[in-house]
Amino acid sequence: MVKDFDFPSSAYVGGKWHQTPRTFAVKSPYSGELLAQVADCGEAEARMAADAAVAAFKEWKKLTGFERGKILRKWNDLLIAHQEELGRLTALEMGKPITEAKGEVLYAASFVEWCAEEATRVNGELIHSRFPNKRQMAVYEPVGPVYAVTPWNFPTSMITRKAAPALAAGCTIIVKPAEQTPLCALYLAKLWEEAGGPAGTLQVLPASDPVPVSRVLMEDMRIRKITFTGSTPVGKILYRQGADTLKRVSLELGGNAPFIIFEDADIEKAVQFTLLSKYRNAGQTCVTTNRIYVHKKLEADYAGALAEAVSQLKVGDPLDTSTNVGPLVEQQGLDKVVSHVEDALSKGAKIAAGGKPLGGLLYAPTVLTGIQPGMKILEEETFGPVAPLMPFEDEEQAIAWANNTDYGLAAYIWTKDLSRAFRVAEALEYGIVGVNDPVPSAMGSNLPFGGYKNSGLGREGGHWGMEEFLETKLISFMLP
């Protein structure tokens, strides 16, 4: 068991650390080594967490934004002070290369820092009345206790992207982290406690089976909001469940991001762009490039340059600072990557680089050419280090292909033509568009993050993210 620094493995509820009758194993996806036996929460712990969140909400919402912001600033400072520990924990339990993992900690802290200030900017409006003897205003109040379900691919920042705005707005929150990566969430709870976060404002419920926990919290009328990041099928289930108690719902779901490379692109820069937008986190991000459409005039040169660059990426131990690509997080993810590549090859695709498992949960960074419509790799989110290339004829065709999906989270284009850049960005049916920018949401705590169509509902980040946790109330005074 890895324990070269202290990190909690118990559930955190009501300001206390709770052991449970059962535990589950958390292992390194790279080495398979046991990292910890973690508390396995169920219905009883979920009810206890709901009671704690409801009780704490009564007092937490009464604090001023300045008071809540002060605690959040301390939390931010502690995240930065513990960057090494959290970065190492992320690399261990998720398999993200350590340099990326440390960067994620700073990204996570940026949401806390932003929301610490934004807590003081929740302002209402004085509304001009139609009646001379009335004074009317709109004020904002916290929506109430929140249930947050977070993913494994960003085990630190996806916690703070939800918890920081909720807490800043005056809500309390119950976090159910992904079963693959609960340790980062528990470490964040430890830092919240050290920052002076009042008991019951933040709970963390690790669980090997999320269904019992979710069932209790989704049926509880007192839990007024669900915020979820994960797959579209699970998001739709939670959306339906939330309807019974009319919960506010925020969903950040799957993606199938296209990258359109026009004929005026700088090939060298486009290749570097692709490395950033496709292969970071082994391709396991919801905004990662999933389909590359390259103008037919550039296809051969771009494919060759990309294959050469990809072949230089180092695959291996996420704790090695020279590693570029770590493991897939679980066998199911590796199986999907293998399936997509095999399907493409069976339908005529060719391997330009990589194209094979490397043992354990490692997969060689891959470039595929000869991609055609009807291949799974175009239609489904691969969530792995595979870049499929498909040539296009003209702008109209590229836009049509890019929009031919049920998803709409992120899209990317490379062009030197400013008019085309605006024209295509406006035509793409996506919540985020990167124009010559492979990481448009990097350090984006002040930016709106969210998608169209089956990629979700609502936005996270900036004042848009705060508004997801606020109710609007009209107050009207009639003067005598």
RACOR-V696708 format. One record per helix or strand. SS is the DSSP state (H for helix, E for strand). FROM is the first residue (numbers start at 1). LEN is the number of residues. If there is no record, write none. Layout:
# RACOR-V696708
ss->[SS/SS]
from->[FROM/FROM]
len->[LEN/LEN]
This chain:
# RACOR-V696708
ss->[E/E/E/E/H/H/H/H/E/E/E/H/E/H/E/H/E/H/E/E/H/E/H/E/E/H/E/E/E/E/H/E/H/E/E/H/E/E/E/E/E/H/E]
from->[11/16/23/34/43/65/83/98/125/134/145/157/173/183/202/210/223/232/248/257/267/289/299/315/325/331/350/357/362/366/376/386/395/407/410/418/432/449/452/456/460/462/470]
len->[3/3/5/6/18/17/12/24/3/9/5/13/4/12/3/10/7/12/5/5/17/7/13/1/1/16/4/3/2/4/4/7/9/2/5/10/4/1/2/2/1/6/9]
